[in-house]
């Protein structure tokens, strides 16, 4: 299976993952705003920067506020990465590949889309926000669960998984990078109570707080957190976990098609050269430089997969 069907599956699951990630950013922004006395504009600006949607918002000329940020990230049709537009994009791609999906996956996807449209048909007030975000994540989780529970482990499943984990790896990398260049007020804050609160916020934004505490307790050491989110293969949103799953699925595709395209070499390089290092070496090199390199390699890998499997033919 090559071409448009592979493309539709790849992007269906990327959009689903993006919707879930954006909902987590919104929840994190809300938590940060509630702990801040006075204006919460800075917290929402930070969250939008992390999500990669701040530039688009600023281009509208609208004044930054909690309500404006919520609307832009949740339901704005002018923001291609809003939760509503991401779920709509996932459903549009699901329609294109309807015959490649099981009945259960299609029903879950359609139900997720219909419920998201209903929940986001009007501006979401602060009181309803936790319920709305919870239902959206539940909807995306149902699609993922139906996929795992009913889909044949063939090329269809492999493209779905690659799309999911490319998006997830990109999300985790951007959160880590933004920690040092947006969320941290100044170098003087490193190790302070402010820094600890923000590290906890980062962990919450990738649903890693509980897992981190199981391993490290309540002490938020930047080196431990960096290791957990980059190199710990047990953590399902770490870079090592995501890239490991991408490598597995690309290798399955190579076996299915009897060829080893360039994407196999690219994911092997990413794993062997960048996700097999000690965390001390990564920090000594510079976390920002390291993450920027990984982001570039993830982008190149996604582009190579599109070429190898002729997405646009």
C-alpha positions in Angstrom: 0.0 0.0 0.0 1.7 3.2 -1.2 0.6 6.7 -2.2 -2.5 8.5 -1.0 -3.7 5.8 1.4 -0.4 5.8 3.3 -0.5 9.6 3.3 -4.1 9.6 4.7 -3.3 7.2 7.5 -0.1 9.0 8.4 -1.8 12.3 8.7 -5.0 11.0 10.3 -3.0 9.9 13.3 -0.6 12.9 13.4 -3.6 15.2 13.6 -5.2 13.0 16.4 -2.0 13.2 18.4 -1.8 16.9 17.8 -5.3 17.5 19.1 -4.5 15.6 22.3 -1.2 17.5 22.7 -2.8 20.8 22.3 -5.5 20.0 24.8 -2.7 19.2 27.3 -1.1 22.5 26.6 -4.4 24.3 27.3 -4.7 22.4 30.6 -1.2 23.2 31.6 -1.7 26.9 30.7 -4.8 27.0 32.9 -2.9 25.4 35.8 -0.1 28.0 35.5 -2.6 30.9 35.3 -4.4 29.7 38.4 -1.1 29.8 40.4 -0.2 33.2 39.3 -1.2 36.4 41.1 -2.2 39.2 38.7 -2.2 38.9 35.0 -1.8 35.5 33.4 -0.8 36.8 29.9 2.7 35.6 30.3 1.6 32.0 31.0 -0.6 31.9 28.0 2.0 33.4 25.8 4.5 30.7 27.0 2.0 27.9 26.3 1.2 29.2 22.8 4.9 29.5 22.1 5.5 26.0 23.2 2.6 24.7 21.0 4.1 26.6 18.1 0.9 28.8 17.5 2.0 32.1 19.0 3.1 33.6 15.7 -0.2 32.9 14.0 -2.1 34.4 16.9 0.1 37.6 16.9 -0.5 38.0 13.2 -4.2 38.4 13.9 -3.5 41.6 15.9 -5.8 40.4 18.7 -4.8 41.4 22.2 -3.4 38.6 24.3 -5.7 37.4 27.1 -6.8 34.1 28.6 -10.1 34.0 26.7 -8.4 34.8 23.4 -5.7 32.2 24.0 -8.2 29.6 24.9 -10.3 30.3 21.8 -7.3 30.3 19.5 -5.9 27.0 20.8 -9.2 25.2 21.1 -11.5 26.2 18.3 -10.2 28.8 16.0 -10.6 27.9 12.3 -7.8 30.3 11.5 -5.4 28.2 13.6 -4.7 25.0 11.7 -3.3 23.4 14.9 -6.3 24.2 17.1 -8.0 21.2 18.7 -11.1 21.5 16.5 -9.1 21.9 13.3 -6.8 19.0 14.2 -9.7 16.6 14.8 -11.4 17.8 11.7 -8.2 17.1 9.8 -8.0 13.6 11.3 -11.6 12.9 10.3 -11.1 14.2 6.7 -8.1 11.9 6.3 -10.1 9.0 7.9 -12.8 9.5 5.2 -10.1 9.3 2.5 -8.9 5.9 3.9 -12.3 4.6 5.1 -11.8 1.2 3.5 -8.4 0.7 5.3 -10.0 1.2 8.7 -12.0 -1.2 10.8 -15.6 -0.4 11.5 -14.7 0.2 15.2 -11.9 2.7 14.3 -14.2 4.6 11.9 -17.0 4.8 14.5 -14.6 6.0 17.2 -13.1 8.7 14.9 -16.5 9.9 13.7 -17.8 10.0 17.3 -14.7 11.9 18.4 -15.3 14.5 15.6 -19.0 14.9 16.3 -18.5 15.4 20.0 -15.6 17.8 19.5 -17.8 19.9 17.2 -20.5 20.0 19.8 -18.2 20.8 22.7 -16.4 23.5 20.7 -19.4 25.0 18.9 -19.1 28.1 21.3 -16.4 29.6 23.4 -15.5 27.5 26.4 -15.8 29.1 29.8 -13.4 28.5 32.6 -15.8 26.4 34.6 -16.4 24.0 31.8 -12.8 23.8 30.6 -11.7 20.6 32.6 -14.8 18.7 31.4 -14.3 19.7 27.8 -10.6 18.9 27.7 -11.3 15.5 29.4 -13.9 14.6 26.9 -11.7 15.5 24.0 -8.8 13.4 25.3 -11.2 10.6 25.9 -12.4 10.7 22.3 -8.9 10.6 20.9 -8.0 7.7 23.4 -11.0 5.7 22.1 -9.7 6.0 18.5 -6.3 4.9 19.7 -7.8 2.0 21.7 -9.9 0.9 18.7 -6.8 1.0 16.6 -4.8 -1.2 18.9 -7.7 -3.6 19.6 -9.0 -4.2 16.1 -6.5 -3.3 13.4 -4.4 -5.9 11.6 -0.7 -5.5 12.2 0.1 -4.7 8.6 1.3 -1.7 6.6 -1.9 0.2 7.5 -1.1 -0.1 11.2 2.5 0.8 10.7 1.8 4.1 8.9 -0.7 4.9 11.7 1.9 4.3 14.4 4.6 6.2 12.5 2.3 9.3 12.2 1.5 9.1 15.9 5.0 8.8 17.2 6.5 11.4 14.9 4.0 14.0 16.2 4.6 12.9 19.8 8.3 13.1 19.5 8.2 16.5 17.9 5.9 17.7 20.7 8.1 16.4 23.5 11.2 17.9 21.9 9.6 21.3 21.6 8.4 21.3 25.2 12.0 20.6 26.4 13.5 23.3 24.2 11.0 25.9 25.3 11.7 25.2 28.9 15.0 27.0 28.7 14.1 29.8 26.2 10.5 30.7 27.1 9.2 29.3 30.4 12.2 30.0 32.6 12.2 33.7 33.6 15.9 34.0 34.1 19.1 32.1 34.8 18.8 33.2 38.4 15.7 31.1 38.8 17.4 27.8 38.1 16.9 25.5 41.2 14.5 27.9 42.8 10.9 27.2 43.8 9.8 29.0 40.5 12.0 26.6 38.5 10.6 23.6 40.3 7.0 24.7 39.6 7.8 25.1 36.0 9.5 21.7 35.7 6.4 20.1 37.3 4.4 22.0 34.7 6.5 20.6 31.9 6.0 17.0 33.3 2.2 17.6 33.5 2.1 18.8 29.9 3.3 15.3 28.7 1.4 13.3 31.4 4.8 12.4 32.9 4.4 13.7 36.4 3.1 10.5 38.0 5.7 8.3 36.2 8.5 10.7 37.2 7.5 10.6 40.8 7.5 6.8 40.8 11.1 6.8 39.7 12.6 9.9 41.3 10.2 10.9 44.1 9.4 14.6 44.7 12.7 16.1 43.9 12.8 18.0 40.5 16.3 17.8 39.3 16.7 19.2 35.8 19.2 16.5 34.7 16.8 13.7 35.9 13.8 15.3 34.1 15.9 15.7 30.9 16.9 12.1 31.1 13.3 11.0 31.7 11.9 12.9 28.7 14.8 12.2 26.3 16.4 8.8 27.1 14.1 6.8 29.3 12.6 4.1 27.1 9.9 3.3 29.7 8.3 6.7 29.4 5.8 6.6 26.5 6.3 10.2 25.5 10.1 10.3 25.8 12.1 10.8 22.6 13.8 7.4 23.0 10.4 5.6 23.3 8.8 7.4 20.4 11.8 7.0 18.0 12.1 3.4 19.0 8.5 2.8 18.0 9.1 4.6 14.7 12.1 2.5 14.0 10.2 -0.7 14.7 7.4 0.2 12.4 9.7 1.5 9.6 11.5 -1.8 9.8 8.2 -3.7 9.6 7.4 -1.8 6.4 10.8 -2.5 5.0 10.2 -6.2 5.6 6.7 -6.1 4.1 7.9 -4.4 0.9 11.2 -6.3 0.7 13.3 -3.1 0.5 15.2 -0.9 2.9 14.6 2.7 1.8 16.5 5.8 3.0 14.1 6.3 5.9 15.5 3.1 7.5 19.0 4.7 7.6 17.7 8.0 8.9 15.8 6.6 11.9 18.8 4.3 12.6 21.1 7.4 12.7 18.7 9.2 15.0 18.6 6.3 17.4 22.2 5.3 17.4 23.9 8.7 17.3 21.5 10.9 19.3 19.5 8.7 21.6 22.3 6.4 22.8 24.2 9.1 24.6 24.6 9.9 28.3 22.5 12.7 29.6 25.6 14.4 30.9 27.0 14.5 27.4 23.8 16.0 26.0 23.7 18.7 28.6 27.4 19.5 28.2 26.8 19.9 24.4 23.9 22.2 25.1 20.3 21.0 25.4 19.0 23.7 23.0 21.5 22.7 20.3 20.8 19.0 20.8 17.0 19.4 20.7 17.2 21.6 17.6 19.3 18.9 15.9 16.8 16.2 16.9 13.9 18.3 15.6 15.6 18.8 12.3 16.3 15.0 12.0 12.7 14.2 12.9 11.5 16.6 10.1 13.9 15.1 7.6 12.7 11.6 8.6 9.1 12.5 8.1 9.9 14.0 4.7 11.9 10.9 3.7 9.0 8.6 4.6 6.7 10.7 2.3 9.3 10.2 -0.5 10.0 6.5 0.2 6.3 5.6 0.2 5.2 8.1 -2.5 2.6 9.9 -0.4 1.6 12.3 -3.2 1.4 10.1 -6.2 
